[in-house]
Amino acid sequence: RYHARDAAMGLSRMQHAKVILGSATPTVESYAHAKSGKYGLVRMTTRYKDAQLPEISYIDLSEAYRKKQMSGHLSQPLIQAMEETLVSGKQVLLFQNRRGYASFVECRQCAHVPQCPSCDVSLTYHQVSTTLRCHYCGYTERYASACKACGTLAPETQGLGTQQLEEEVQALFPSARISRMDLDSTRKKYAHQKLINAFSRQEIDILIGTQMITKGLDFKQVTMVGVLSADNFLHFPDFRAHARAFQVLTQVAGRAGRVGDESKVLIQTFQPQHPVLKFVSNYDYASFYELQIKQREQFGYPPYTRIIRIDLKHKNMSTLISASEWLKKGLLARFSQVLGPVAPTVGRVRNYYILNILIKLSLEVSQSAAKNRLSKLLKSFEMVGAFSQVTVSYTHLRAHETRH
C-alpha cells in the first residue's frame, strides 16, 4: 500500500524533478517538513484579487433544540441566513458528509436495527430507491415497512443523510431550485460535471453535498455555506481526526465569497467552544499546527515517529486471532514498540474479519532495515500452513495521512 504523495516524492527523486504540494490546510507532517527546511515553503497570505475570507459563525445545537428553534435538522439562524442569501440573488452550499436518507433504521418497539450480513455496520436507508444499503460492500435489500424482528410498523429513521436534507430544504424553500451532489446522484457518466456546470450557470439555488463540494470548486455567486454538523469529524477514533476536521471545515468555508462579495459560513455543532472550531473560525492554521505538533510529540506520533500499520483479514475470527498473535510475537522480537492487535472501527467487511497491528519506529531507525526485517517475518508467516488463507498488507504511515 502506498500514498500517492509518497510515490510522487519517490518519482521526483528518480527523475531529479520538483514537486509542488499546494494546500490551504497542509497536513501536520507536511508543514513540519516545511518548517524544518526539508520542504521549501511559500506562503500566500491573501486570496485571489484580495477577496475577503467569509465570516465563520457557530450555531449551538444544544441551545437551539432547548429553545425549540429547529425545523427538522436546520436551526432558525441557518434558515434565516439561507433566506437572506436567496432573496439577494446569490447561491447557497449545504454540507452534510453522509449520503442516503438516514444513517440507519431503528424499530420503535424492540430497537432492532437492520445490519449488513457481510459487514459489521448498519444499513443506510435510501428513500429515493426505498432500499437499505451497505456503503462498504454494496449489499442492498428492500426497505420493509414493518420490523423484521417484532413486526412493529413504521420503524424510525435515525441520523441525517443528504437525501433527507434535500427533502427538508425543499419543504422550507418550495420555490428554490435544489440539487444534491453525492455518490448516488453522480453515478451516471458526466453527471458530476453537469451538476457543476448547472450550478455555475445559476440554474441551481441551493446545492447540497458531501465532501465532493468541499475542495477545488470555484462558484462566483456562492455567498453562504452551511455545515449541518461539525461533531462527526471531531470524534473520529484516529490521531489525525482533529487535523481532518480542520481541513474539511476550512476547505468548505473557502467555497464562499470567491470574488469578494460579503459572505458567511454557519456551522451547526453541539460543541461551539471546541478548540479546533476556534482555530477554524479565525483561519488560524499556525496556532492549530503548534497545538497539534505538541500533542504528536507528547504521544509519539508522526512526524516524531514512523508508523507501519499491518492489516490482517480472514473469514474465521479464531484463525485470525491466532495469526495475529503469531505475528505480534515475531514483531516484538524485532521491534521495540508494537501495538495491537485490535479491530478497526468496522471490524468486518465483505465477510472478512479485520485486525490491525501498529509498529512505531523512532526516526533514528533505518527505514530499509526495518522493512527488511518486516519482509522476512512476513515471508515466514506465509510458510505457516494454518495461516495460508490470511491476507496481510501493510501501510507505511511515514509522512502523510493515508486515506481509508
N, C-alpha and C positions, 0 to 999 in steps of 0.2 A: 504494500500500500504506500502511496506517496501523496504529497501535497503538490499541486501544480506550481506553486511559487518556488518550492524547493527544487523542482525539476527545472524550472526556468533559470534558477541560480546555477545549477549544475551545467546546463547547456551554455550559459553565458561564459562560464569559465573555460569550457572546451573550445568555444569559438572566439574567445577574447572579446566578447561583446559587452554592451552596457544593458542594465535592466533598470527600468523606472517603475517604482511602486508608488501609485498615486492614490491618496485617500484623505478625506477629511477626518476620518476616525481610524488611524492605523492600529494594528494590534499592539498590545503592550510589548511583545517581543520585538517587533519591527522597530518601534520607537526607541526601545532600549539600544538596539544596534545603531540607530541613527545618532543617539546621544553619545554613545561610546566611540563614534568615529568609524565603525565598521561599515556603515552606510553613509553616503553623503546626505545632507539634509537641506531642503529648500522649503521655506515657509511662504505660503500665500495667505496674507492676513486680511485681505478684503475679497468680497465677492465680485464677480464679473460686473463691470460698469458701476462699481461701488454700491450695488443693491444692498439694502438693509436686511439683516437677518430677522426672521419673524420673531415676534414675542411669544415665548412659551409660557403657558399657564397650566396649573393643575386643578382638577376638579376632584374634591374629596368625595368618593363614592359612599363612604360610611355616613357622612353628613347628609348627602343627597337622598339616600334611602331613608334615613331617620326623619327627614323633613318632607318625605313623600314628593320629592322633586324629580322623580324618574318616570319616563314614558318608555316602558319596556327596558331596554338596556342603554337608553340615551338620557343623559341628565338635561335639565332645563337650560343651563348655561350653554351647553353644546348645541341644543336645538335652536336656541336664540341666535347664536353666532352663525349657524348654518343659514338661518332665515335671512339675516342681515346680508350675508355674502351673496345669496341668490338674488335678493332684491337689487343689489348693486350691479348685477350682471356678471358676476365672477363665478368661479367654479370651486367645488369642494372635493377634497380627498378624505375618505374614511378608511382607517387601517385597522383590520382585525385579523390576527395571524392564525386563523383556524377556518378551513373551508368546511363545506357541508352546512347543514341546517342547525344541528345541535351536537355537542360533544358526545352525548350518549342518551339513551332512553332508559328510564327507570320506572318500575311499577310502583304505584302509589300504595298498594296493599302489602306486598311482600318484599319490596325493594330489589327485585330481580333486575339485573342489567344484562342485556344480550352481549355475549362475548364472541370474539373470533375463535373458531375451532382450531386454528393453526397458530395463533399468536396470543400472547398474554396481554391483550388490550380489549377495551370495549369497542363495540361497533359504532361508527358515526352515522347519524341519521341524515339522509339527503332527501329533502321534501320534494324537489322537482321530479325525481325519479321514484319517489316513495320506496327507497331502499335503505338498508343498513349496510355500511361498507367498512372494511378494514383498510386503513391507509398505509399498512405495512406490506400486506401480501396481495391485496386486491380482492379478497373474498367478498361476495355480495349475496345478500338474501333479501327477500321481500319484507317490507315492514308489516308487522301484524298489529291490528288494532286492539288485540287482546293479549295480555301477558301469557307467555308460553308456560310459565311456572304455575300460576294460580288461576288464570282465566279472567282476571280483572280487566275491564275495558279501559281504553284510552290511557296507556302508560304516558307519563310526563316526560317531556324533553328537558334535558339539563345542559347548561352551557350554551355559549353563543358561537354560531358559525356565520360565514359570510352570507349564506342564503337567507338565514333568519334576519340578519341585519338588513339586508336588501328589502325584505318584506316589511320590517318595522319602519324604515326610512320612507318607503313608498306610501305607507299609510299616513305618515306625518306630513309628507310633501307630495300630495297626489298629482300635482301638475308638473313636478320636476321630472326631467329625463334622467333615469338612474341606470347604471350598468355595474356589472361585477367582474373583476379580474382575479381569477384564481385558476388552479389547475383544471377544475371542472369546466370553466367557461372558455378555456383557451386550448382545448384538446384538438380542435379541428385545425387543419392547415391554414396558416395566415390569420387565425382568429386573434392572436395576440397583437399583431401589427395593425389589424383592422380596428381593434379597440383603442389602441394608442392614437391612431390617425383620427378616429371619430372624436375622441376627447380633445385632441389638439384643434380640431375644427369647431369646437364648442357645440358639437351635436349631443353632448352629454353634460348634464349639470353636476351630477354627483357620481363619483367613481368610488366604488367600494372594493378593497382588495387586500390580499395577503402580502407577503414580503416582495412579491413581484412589483409593487408600486413604490418601494422604498428607495431604490437606487437607480441612477442613470437616466431618469426621466425628466424632461425639461418642458413643463407646461406653463406658458406665459400668463394664463388667466387664473391660475390657482392662487388664491389668497387666504385660504383657510384649510388647515389639516386637522382632523380629529383622530385621536387614538382611543379606541374603546376600552382598553385595559393594558396598563404597563406592568401589572403584577406578575403575569406569567413568565416574563423574561427575567425578573429579579430573583426568582426562587427555583430556577432550574438547578438540579444537583450536579454542578460542574464548576471547577475552579475558574473557568472563563465566563461564567454566567453574567457577572456584572459588566464585563467588557463587552459582551454581545449586546446586553441591554443598552449600554451607552451608544454603541454603534448603530443599532436599529433605530432607536428613538431620535438620535441626531440626524441620521440619514433621511428618515421620513419627514422630519421637521424641515429639512432642506428643500423639500419639494414646493414649499410655499414662497411666494414673493420673489420669483426668479428675476423679474425685470424691474424690481424696485418699488412696486406697489406696497402700501402698508398691508401687512399680513399677520396672521396669528395662528398659533398651534395650541390646541386644547387637548390635554392628556387626562383621561379618567384613571384614577387609582385609589386604592384603599390606603396607600402609604405616601401621601404627598410630601412628607418630611424625610423620605429615604435619601441618604447621602448621594446616591447615584443620580437621582432625579434633580437634585440641586445642581450638580455639575452639568447636567443636560440643559437645564433652563438658562444657565449662564454661558453655555457653549465653552465651558472651561475644561478643555481636554488636558491641559498641562497639570492642573491640580488633581484631576481624576487619575492621570498617569502616576503622579507621585504617590497617591494613596495605594494604588494597585501594586506598584513596584515594591513598596514596603511590605505589603502582605505577601507577595510572591517570595520575597527574601525570607520573611519570618517562617513561612511554612514549607519552603524548599520546592518551589515550582518554577517552571521556565519563566525568565531566561537564566535563572540561577542554577537550574539543573536541566538535564535532558531526560525525557521520559519516553520509554518504549511501552506501548500497550499491546498485549497479546490477547487475541480473541480466540476462544475455543468453542466449537459448535458440534453438537451431536444430538440425535433424536432420542437417546436414552440418557436420562439425568444421572443415574448411578454410574454409568460408564464415563460420562463427562466429569463427574466429581473425582473419580479415580484417576482419570487422565490429568486433570488439573493439579491434583495432589502430587502425582509423579513428577510433573513438570516443575512445580514450585520447589520440590526438594532439590531438583537439579539446578534450578536458578539460584537458590540460596547458597549452593556450593560455589557459585561463580560470581554472584553479585551481592553487594552489601545491603541494598535496600530493595526488597521485593514486597509488594502489597497485593493482597487478594489471596485466592480467587474470590471474586464477588460477581453477582449477577448485575447487569446493567439495568437501566430504568425499565426497559421492556426485555424481560428475560427469556422470551421465546418468540421466534419469528419463523414463519413457514414450517412449523413443526420441529424446528431446531432449537434446542436449549442453548443458551449462551452464558459463558463465564469469561470474565476479564481478569488479567493479571497485569499489574504495572511494575515496571523496573525503573527505578530512579538512578540516574548516573550523575556523578559530580562532573563539573566541567573539566576537571583535570584528567579524567579517564579518557583514554584513546577511543574514539568512536569506532575505528576499524577493528581494534582489538575486541571491543565489546560485541560488535556484530559477528565477528568470527566465533567467539565463544558461544553466542546465541545460536548461530547457524549449526555448529557442531552438535549442540544439545538437541536442536530440533531434528537433525538427521538421526540421532539416536532414538528420539521419540518415535519417529516414523518406523523404526525397526521393531517396535513393540507390537506384536500381533493383536493384542486386545484393543489397541487404540488405532488400528488401521483406518477406521471409518471416522475418526475425529478430525474435523477440519481445523487447521491452525493458521492464523495470519497475524502479522504484527505491523504496527504503525509507529513510525518514529515521530514523536511529537517534539521535535527538537526546537524549532524556531517559530513556527506559525501554528495557528489553530487548524485542527483537522475537522472538516465538515462531516457530519453524521448523516 
